[in-house]
C-alpha cells in the first residue's frame, strides 16, 4: 500500500519505457481516487524515461482515507495506459503526544483562598454632583484654577457650540489647568463640575452640557 501524507510533500518516481511511440511526446500523471475524491498530479518524463511527479500536502483529506493510486501514461495525445496501480492511504507524518506527569512536590493541603469582590463603582452624573462635589477650600489652589479655566474657555467663544470641538476643548482645558496647578484627583473633579455647572447657566452652552450627560 502506498502511503501519502497530509503534512508532507511527496515525490512519486518511476522509470518508463515506451515501445512503438516517441518517448519525448509522452505525458504522465498520477491519479488518486476513491468514492469521494479524484485528484490528478501532472509529472515530467526526461529523455532517459525517468518520471517524476510531485504531490503537494493533502491537508484537506481526512486521515486514514484509502483509495486507488494509478499512474497514467498518455501517448500520442489520445492513448491512455495504466502501467502501475496500487492502493493508497492518507497518514500524518508528524505526530505530537503529551504525557502529563504529576509533580513530585504537589501535595494536598488544607490551604483556602478567599476572595471578596467589591461592588462596581457607579459614575456620577451632573444631577448627582451637588452632594458628591468636594467643597472648595479657600486656602487651596482651587479658586485660581477655576478662574483660569473659565477665562480660557471664554476665549473659544462660539467654538464651544460646535459638535466636533466642544468635547475636546472643555476636557483639554480642564486637564491643562489641573496639571498646571498640580491638582489632585478630587480637586480636579471639583474644577470639572464647577465649570460645567457654570456653563449650564448659559443657554449658549446647553449643547455642551447635554453632550457631557451622554458620555
C-alpha positions as CSV (number, residue, x, y, z in Angstrom):
1,X,0.0,0.0,0.0
2,X,1.3,3.4,-1.0
3,X,1.5,6.0,1.9
4,X,0.7,9.6,1.3
5,X,0.9,12.4,3.9
6,X,-1.4,15.3,5.0
7,X,1.5,17.4,6.2
8,X,4.4,16.5,3.9
9,X,5.1,16.9,0.2
10,X,5.9,13.7,-1.7
11,X,7.6,12.9,-4.9
12,X,6.5,9.8,-6.9
13,X,9.3,8.5,-9.1
14,X,9.5,5.6,-11.6
15,X,11.1,4.6,-14.9
16,X,9.0,4.4,-18.0
17,X,9.9,2.8,-21.3
18,X,7.7,3.0,-24.4
19,X,7.8,0.8,-27.5
20,X,6.3,1.9,-30.7
21,X,6.0,5.6,-29.9
22,X,8.1,8.7,-29.2
23,X,9.1,8.9,-25.5
24,X,9.6,12.7,-25.8
25,X,5.9,13.2,-26.6
26,X,4.6,11.1,-23.8
27,X,2.9,12.5,-20.7
28,X,2.5,11.1,-17.3
29,X,0.1,11.8,-14.4
30,X,-0.8,10.3,-11.1
31,X,-4.4,9.7,-10.3
32,X,-5.8,9.3,-6.7
33,X,-9.4,8.3,-6.5
34,X,-11.9,6.8,-4.1
35,X,-15.7,7.2,-3.7
36,X,-15.4,10.9,-2.7
37,X,-12.3,12.3,-4.3
38,X,-10.5,12.2,-7.6
39,X,-7.1,14.1,-7.7
40,X,-4.7,14.5,-10.6
41,X,-1.0,15.3,-10.4
42,X,1.0,16.0,-13.6
43,X,4.5,14.7,-13.9
44,X,7.6,15.0,-16.2
45,X,9.4,12.4,-18.1
46,X,13.1,13.1,-19.0
47,X,15.0,11.8,-22.0
48,X,16.1,8.7,-20.1
49,X,12.5,7.7,-19.2
50,X,12.7,8.8,-15.6
51,X,9.2,10.0,-14.4
52,X,8.9,12.5,-11.5
53,X,5.5,13.5,-10.1
54,X,5.3,16.0,-7.2
55,X,2.4,15.5,-4.7
56,X,1.6,18.5,-2.6
57,X,0.4,18.3,1.0
58,X,-3.0,16.8,1.3
59,X,-4.2,18.8,4.2
60,X,-7.8,18.7,3.1
61,X,-8.1,14.9,3.1
62,X,-9.1,13.1,6.2
63,X,-6.5,10.8,7.9
64,X,-6.8,7.1,7.2
65,X,-8.6,7.8,3.9
66,X,-8.0,5.0,1.4
67,X,-8.4,4.6,-2.3
68,X,-6.6,3.7,-5.5
69,X,-3.4,5.2,-6.9
70,X,-2.9,5.0,-10.7
71,X,0.0,6.0,-12.9
72,X,-1.4,7.1,-16.3
73,X,0.8,7.5,-19.3
74,X,-0.6,9.3,-22.3
75,X,0.9,8.5,-25.7
76,X,0.1,10.4,-29.0
77,X,-2.4,12.6,-27.0
78,X,-5.2,10.1,-27.0
79,X,-3.8,6.7,-26.0
80,X,-4.0,6.1,-22.2
81,X,-2.1,3.4,-20.4
82,X,-2.0,2.4,-16.7
83,X,1.3,0.6,-16.2
84,X,1.1,1.0,-12.4
85,X,-1.7,0.7,-9.9
86,X,-1.8,0.4,-6.1
87,X,-3.8,1.1,-3.0
88,X,-3.1,4.3,-1.1
89,X,-3.7,5.5,2.4
90,X,-3.5,9.0,3.9
91,X,-1.4,9.5,7.1
92,X,0.0,12.3,9.2
93,X,3.8,12.3,9.1
94,X,4.3,14.4,12.2
95,X,2.6,13.4,15.4
96,X,2.8,15.1,18.8
97,X,1.8,13.4,22.0
98,X,2.0,14.7,25.6
99,X,2.0,12.7,28.8
100,X,1.2,14.7,32.0
101,X,3.4,13.7,34.9
102,X,2.2,14.6,38.4
103,X,4.6,16.9,40.1
104,X,6.6,15.3,43.0
105,X,6.0,18.4,45.0
106,X,2.3,18.5,44.7
107,X,0.6,17.6,47.9
108,X,-2.9,18.0,49.2
109,X,-3.2,20.8,51.7
110,X,-5.9,22.4,53.7
111,X,-5.0,25.9,52.4
112,X,-8.0,28.0,51.4
113,X,-8.1,31.2,49.4
114,X,-11.0,33.6,50.0
115,X,-11.8,36.4,47.6
116,X,-14.0,39.3,48.3
117,X,-15.4,41.1,45.2
118,X,-16.2,44.8,45.7
119,X,-19.3,46.3,44.1
120,X,-18.6,48.3,40.9
121,X,-18.3,52.0,41.5
122,X,-21.1,54.0,39.8
123,X,-20.2,57.0,37.7
124,X,-21.8,60.3,38.9
125,X,-24.0,62.3,36.6
126,X,-24.3,66.1,36.6
127,X,-27.5,65.8,38.7
128,X,-25.6,63.9,41.4
129,X,-22.8,66.4,41.6
130,X,-24.1,68.6,44.4
131,X,-23.5,66.1,47.2
132,X,-20.5,64.4,45.8
133,X,-18.5,67.5,44.9
134,X,-15.8,68.4,47.4
135,X,-16.3,71.9,48.9
136,X,-13.8,74.4,47.7
137,X,-11.1,75.1,50.2
138,X,-10.2,78.7,50.0
139,X,-6.6,78.0,51.1
140,X,-6.1,75.7,48.2
141,X,-5.3,76.5,44.6
142,X,-8.9,75.7,43.5
143,X,-10.1,79.3,43.2
144,X,-7.2,80.2,40.9
145,X,-7.7,77.1,38.9
146,X,-11.4,77.8,38.5
147,X,-10.8,81.4,37.5
148,X,-8.2,80.4,34.9
149,X,-10.4,77.6,33.5
150,X,-13.3,80.0,32.9
151,X,-11.0,82.6,31.4
152,X,-9.6,80.1,28.9
153,X,-13.0,78.7,27.9
154,X,-14.4,82.2,27.2
155,X,-11.7,82.7,24.6
156,X,-13.1,79.9,22.5
157,X,-16.5,81.7,22.1
158,X,-18.8,80.1,19.6
159,X,-16.5,77.1,19.0
160,X,-17.8,75.6,22.3
161,X,-21.1,75.0,20.5
162,X,-19.6,73.2,17.6
163,X,-20.2,69.4,17.9
164,X,-16.7,68.4,16.6
165,X,-14.8,70.6,19.0
166,X,-16.7,71.2,22.2
167,X,-15.9,68.0,24.0
168,X,-12.2,68.2,23.2
169,X,-11.9,71.9,24.1
170,X,-13.6,71.5,27.6
171,X,-11.7,68.4,28.5
172,X,-8.3,69.5,27.4
173,X,-8.7,72.9,29.1
174,X,-9.6,71.3,32.4
175,X,-6.7,68.9,32.1
176,X,-4.3,71.7,31.3
177,X,-5.3,73.8,34.3
178,X,-5.3,70.7,36.6
179,X,-1.7,69.9,35.6
180,X,-0.6,73.5,35.9
181,X,-1.8,73.8,39.5
182,X,-0.9,70.2,40.3
183,X,-4.4,69.4,41.5
184,X,-5.1,66.0,43.0
185,X,-8.0,63.9,41.6
186,X,-10.7,65.2,43.9
187,X,-9.8,68.8,43.3
188,X,-9.6,68.2,39.5
189,X,-13.1,66.7,39.7
190,X,-14.3,69.7,41.6
191,X,-13.0,72.0,38.9
192,X,-14.7,70.0,36.2
193,X,-18.1,70.0,38.0
194,X,-17.9,73.7,38.9
195,X,-17.1,74.6,35.2
196,X,-19.9,72.5,33.9
197,X,-22.4,74.0,36.4
198,X,-21.3,77.5,35.3
199,X,-21.8,76.6,31.6
200,X,-25.2,75.2,32.5
201,X,-26.4,78.7,33.4
202,X,-25.8,80.0,29.8
203,X,-28.2,78.9,27.1
204,X,-25.3,79.3,24.7
205,X,-23.6,76.3,26.2
206,X,-26.5,74.0,26.7
207,X,-25.3,71.7,24.0
208,X,-22.1,71.2,25.8
209,X,-23.8,70.1,29.0
210,X,-26.2,67.8,27.1
211,X,-23.2,66.2,25.4
212,X,-21.5,65.6,28.8
213,X,-24.6,64.0,30.2
214,X,-24.5,61.3,27.4
215,X,-20.9,60.4,28.0
